[in-house]
Amino acid sequence: MSKSVELARLIQSRAGDAPPEYGLILGSGLGHLAGRVDGVAIPYDDLPGFPHAGVSGHVPQLVIGQLEGRRVAVFGGRSHYYESGRPDAMRLPLEVLAALGCDRLILTNAAGSLREDMPPGSLMLLSDHIAFAGTNPLIGEKTDARFVPMTQAHDPGLRAALTAAADAEGVALPQGVYGWFSGPSFETPAEIRAAQVLGMDAVGMSTVPEIILARFLGLRCAAISVITNMGAGLSDENISHDHTKEMAPLGAAKLEKLLRRMLRDGA
């Protein structure tokens, strides 16, 4: 029995056998959304091999239950490449999600904006991404399945559902390209200028490895950035992780509204 199947059975013994309709990964400062789920919370420490979310602002537990009448599996925290040097740090949790029978994944993150029309407190729906960190979570995979096509990595159907939900709730949801930088240091002003030239609209330190892994596993994906700051050199903000956690709640309420609406309306 594979480790992912073994862990899926452990989770089912606590939370029931019904497969989640959606998986949701929460970014920095957004972990409180897991508390909105009516279900069972399982600490990552109870799931051997799950990452220890070592970043403040994350809640290291898996919550499975009901939200707006849909069964969901919510990851209250993620492991980042910069914590261990492993871009595949979230592979086992995503394998477990697939083993639970889930085929749709919504990811969220805190990000820096490169556009004046997306100030802190805004949301951005990812239309595409650039893996600027220069590595890949499928390095070392032995099978030909590693050659994952990424033309529609950000699922058009899920993006349309999120856009419709945002419109219905009166929440602005511009689309843009997310650039993945490795972190943990923030970008320099020169890197931000280069990112703008390359066509990035927001930058952050997560999400892209999970998108690649999820597509490898056959999951449909969509992702939303909560804008917590402007990129380095674009404002006089004091950029820091504390600042990120402080600013995340500005967009979190909007994010919760549109996610709830999407779940109610279905996708």
C-alpha positions as CSV (number, residue, x, y, z in Angstrom):
1,M,0.0,0.0,0.0
2,S,1.4,3.4,-0.9
3,K,2.0,6.0,1.8
4,S,-0.6,8.3,0.3
5,V,-3.3,5.6,0.3
6,E,-2.4,4.7,3.8
7,L,-2.8,8.3,5.0
8,A,-6.0,8.7,3.0
9,R,-7.5,5.7,4.9
10,L,-6.4,7.2,8.2
11,I,-8.1,10.5,7.3
12,Q,-11.2,8.7,6.2
13,S,-11.3,6.8,9.5
14,R,-11.6,10.2,11.2
15,A,-13.5,12.3,8.7
16,G,-15.6,9.8,6.7
17,D,-15.3,8.2,3.3
18,A,-17.0,10.7,1.1
19,P,-14.5,12.3,-1.3
20,P,-13.9,16.0,-1.0
21,E,-15.2,18.0,-4.0
22,Y,-12.6,20.7,-3.6
23,G,-9.2,20.9,-2.0
24,L,-8.1,24.3,-0.8
25,I,-4.5,25.4,0.2
26,L,-4.4,28.6,2.3
27,G,-1.5,31.1,2.2
28,S,0.2,33.3,4.7
29,G,-2.3,35.1,7.0
30,L,-5.3,33.2,5.5
31,G,-5.4,30.1,7.7
32,H,-8.4,31.4,9.7
33,L,-10.6,30.4,6.7
34,A,-10.2,26.7,7.7
35,G,-12.1,27.6,10.9
36,R,-15.2,28.3,8.7
37,V,-15.5,24.6,7.8
38,D,-17.9,22.4,9.7
39,G,-15.9,19.3,10.0
40,V,-12.9,17.5,11.5
41,A,-9.5,19.1,12.0
42,I,-6.5,16.8,11.8
43,P,-3.1,18.2,12.8
44,Y,-0.3,17.6,10.3
45,D,1.7,16.0,13.2
46,D,-0.9,13.2,13.1
47,L,-0.2,12.6,9.4
48,P,3.3,11.0,9.1
49,G,5.3,12.6,6.3
50,F,3.1,15.8,6.1
51,P,5.3,18.9,6.2
52,H,5.6,20.9,9.4
53,A,4.3,24.3,8.3
54,G,7.2,26.3,9.7
55,V,6.0,29.7,8.7
56,S,4.1,32.0,11.1
57,G,0.7,32.8,9.7
58,H,0.0,29.2,8.6
59,V,-2.1,26.7,10.6
60,P,-0.6,23.2,10.1
61,Q,-3.8,21.1,10.0
62,L,-6.0,19.5,7.5
63,V,-9.7,20.3,7.9
64,I,-12.3,18.1,6.1
65,G,-16.0,18.9,6.2
66,Q,-18.8,21.1,4.8
67,L,-18.6,24.6,3.5
68,E,-21.6,26.1,1.8
69,G,-23.0,22.6,1.3
70,R,-19.9,21.3,-0.4
71,R,-17.4,18.8,1.0
72,V,-14.0,20.3,1.1
73,A,-10.5,19.5,2.3
74,V,-8.7,22.6,3.5
75,F,-4.9,22.7,4.1
76,G,-4.3,25.4,6.7
77,G,-0.7,25.7,5.7
78,R,1.9,24.7,3.1
79,S,5.6,23.9,3.1
80,H,7.7,26.3,1.0
81,Y,10.7,25.6,-1.2
82,Y,12.7,28.0,0.9
83,E,12.2,26.0,4.1
84,S,13.9,22.9,3.0
85,G,15.3,23.4,-0.5
86,R,12.7,20.8,-1.7
87,P,10.3,22.1,-4.4
88,D,8.3,18.9,-4.0
89,A,7.6,19.4,-0.3
90,M,3.9,19.4,-0.9
91,R,3.8,16.3,-3.1
92,L,2.6,13.9,-0.4
93,P,-0.3,16.1,0.8
94,L,-1.4,16.5,-2.8
95,E,-1.1,12.7,-3.4
96,V,-3.3,12.2,-0.4
97,L,-5.8,14.7,-1.7
98,A,-6.0,12.7,-5.0
99,A,-6.2,9.4,-3.0
100,L,-9.2,10.8,-1.2
101,G,-10.9,11.2,-4.5
102,C,-10.7,14.9,-5.0
103,D,-10.1,16.3,-8.5
104,R,-10.3,20.1,-8.0
105,L,-7.8,22.3,-6.2
106,I,-8.0,26.0,-5.3
107,L,-4.8,27.6,-4.1
108,T,-4.4,30.9,-2.3
109,N,-1.3,33.0,-1.5
110,A,-0.1,36.3,-0.3
111,A,1.7,38.2,-3.0
112,G,3.4,41.5,-4.0
113,S,1.7,43.5,-6.7
114,L,3.6,44.9,-9.8
115,R,0.5,46.9,-11.0
116,E,-0.8,50.2,-9.7
117,D,-4.4,49.0,-10.2
118,M,-3.8,46.2,-7.7
119,P,-2.9,47.8,-4.4
120,P,-2.7,46.0,-1.1
121,G,-6.0,44.5,-0.2
122,S,-6.7,43.5,-3.8
123,L,-7.2,40.0,-5.2
124,M,-5.7,38.6,-8.4
125,L,-6.9,35.5,-10.2
126,L,-3.9,33.7,-11.7
127,S,-4.2,33.4,-15.5
128,D,-0.8,31.9,-15.8
129,H,2.6,31.7,-14.0
130,I,6.3,32.0,-14.5
131,A,8.6,29.7,-12.5
132,F,11.3,32.3,-12.0
133,A,12.8,30.3,-9.1
134,G,14.5,28.1,-11.7
135,T,13.6,24.7,-10.3
136,N,10.8,22.1,-10.6
137,P,9.1,19.7,-8.1
138,L,9.2,16.9,-10.6
139,I,13.0,16.7,-10.9
140,G,13.9,13.2,-9.9
141,E,10.5,11.7,-11.0
142,K,11.4,8.5,-12.9
143,T,8.4,8.0,-15.2
144,D,7.5,9.8,-18.4
145,A,4.6,11.3,-16.5
146,R,7.1,14.0,-15.4
147,F,6.6,15.7,-18.8
148,V,3.5,17.5,-17.8
149,P,1.9,19.9,-20.3
150,M,1.2,23.3,-18.7
151,T,-0.7,25.0,-21.4
152,Q,-3.9,25.1,-19.3
153,A,-2.3,24.7,-15.9
154,H,-4.8,27.2,-14.5
155,D,-8.1,25.5,-15.4
156,P,-10.4,27.7,-17.6
157,G,-13.6,26.2,-16.1
158,L,-12.5,26.9,-12.5
159,R,-11.3,30.4,-13.4
160,A,-14.6,31.2,-15.1
161,A,-16.5,30.0,-11.9
162,L,-14.3,32.1,-9.7
163,T,-14.8,35.1,-12.0
164,A,-18.6,34.6,-12.0
165,A,-18.6,34.3,-8.2
166,A,-16.6,37.5,-7.9
167,D,-19.0,39.4,-10.2
168,A,-22.0,38.1,-8.3
169,E,-20.5,39.3,-5.0
170,G,-19.2,42.6,-6.4
171,V,-15.6,41.7,-5.7
172,A,-13.0,43.0,-8.2
173,L,-10.9,40.0,-9.5
174,P,-8.4,41.1,-12.1
175,Q,-6.4,38.3,-13.8
176,G,-2.7,38.3,-14.1
177,V,0.6,36.3,-14.3
178,Y,2.2,35.2,-11.0
179,G,6.0,35.0,-10.8
180,W,7.4,32.4,-8.4
181,F,10.6,33.6,-6.6
182,S,12.3,31.1,-4.3
183,G,12.5,33.4,-1.2
184,P,12.9,33.6,1.7
185,S,14.4,37.0,1.0
186,F,12.1,39.5,-0.7
187,E,12.9,40.6,-4.2
188,T,15.2,43.6,-5.0
189,P,13.9,46.6,-6.9
190,A,16.0,45.5,-9.9
191,E,14.3,42.0,-9.8
192,I,10.9,43.6,-9.7
193,R,11.7,45.8,-12.7
194,A,12.9,42.6,-14.5
195,A,9.7,40.8,-13.5
196,Q,7.6,43.6,-15.0
197,V,9.6,43.4,-18.3
198,L,8.9,39.6,-18.3
199,G,5.2,40.1,-18.0
200,M,4.6,39.3,-14.3
201,D,1.7,41.1,-12.5
202,A,2.4,39.7,-9.0
203,V,5.2,37.9,-7.3
204,G,5.4,35.4,-4.4
205,M,7.2,32.4,-2.9
206,S,4.7,29.6,-3.3
207,T,1.9,28.1,-5.4
208,V,3.7,27.3,-8.6
209,P,5.3,24.0,-7.3
210,E,1.8,22.9,-6.1
211,I,0.3,23.7,-9.4
212,I,2.9,21.6,-11.2
213,L,2.4,18.7,-8.8
214,A,-1.4,18.9,-9.0
215,R,-1.3,18.8,-12.8
216,F,1.0,15.8,-12.6
217,L,-1.6,14.1,-10.3
218,G,-4.5,15.0,-12.6
219,L,-6.1,17.7,-10.5
220,R,-7.8,20.7,-12.0
221,C,-6.3,23.9,-10.5
222,A,-7.0,27.6,-10.0
223,A,-5.2,30.1,-7.8
224,I,-5.9,33.5,-6.2
225,S,-3.4,35.9,-4.8
226,V,-4.2,38.2,-1.9
227,I,-2.1,41.3,-2.5
228,T,-0.4,42.4,0.7
229,N,2.2,44.8,-0.6
230,M,3.6,46.5,-3.7
231,G,6.8,45.0,-5.1
232,A,10.1,46.4,-3.9
233,G,10.8,49.9,-5.2
234,L,7.2,50.5,-6.2
235,S,6.2,52.1,-2.9
236,D,7.7,53.3,0.3
237,E,6.2,50.3,2.3
238,N,8.4,48.5,4.8
239,I,8.1,45.0,3.3
240,S,8.4,42.2,5.8
241,H,6.7,39.0,6.7
242,D,5.0,40.7,9.6
243,H,3.7,43.3,7.1
244,T,2.4,40.4,5.0
245,K,0.4,38.9,7.9
246,E,-1.0,42.3,8.9
247,M,-2.2,43.1,5.4
248,A,-3.6,39.7,4.4
249,P,-6.9,40.2,6.3
250,L,-7.7,43.2,4.0
251,G,-8.2,40.8,1.1
252,A,-9.2,37.7,3.1
253,A,-12.8,38.9,3.6
254,K,-13.2,39.4,-0.1
255,L,-11.6,36.0,-0.8
256,E,-13.9,34.3,1.6
257,K,-17.0,35.9,0.0
258,L,-16.1,34.8,-3.5
259,L,-15.0,31.3,-2.4
260,R,-18.3,30.8,-0.6
261,R,-20.2,32.0,-3.6
262,M,-18.3,29.7,-6.0
263,L,-19.1,26.7,-3.7
264,R,-22.7,27.6,-3.5
265,D,-23.1,28.0,-7.2
266,G,-20.9,25.0,-8.1
267,A,-18.2,24.6,-10.8
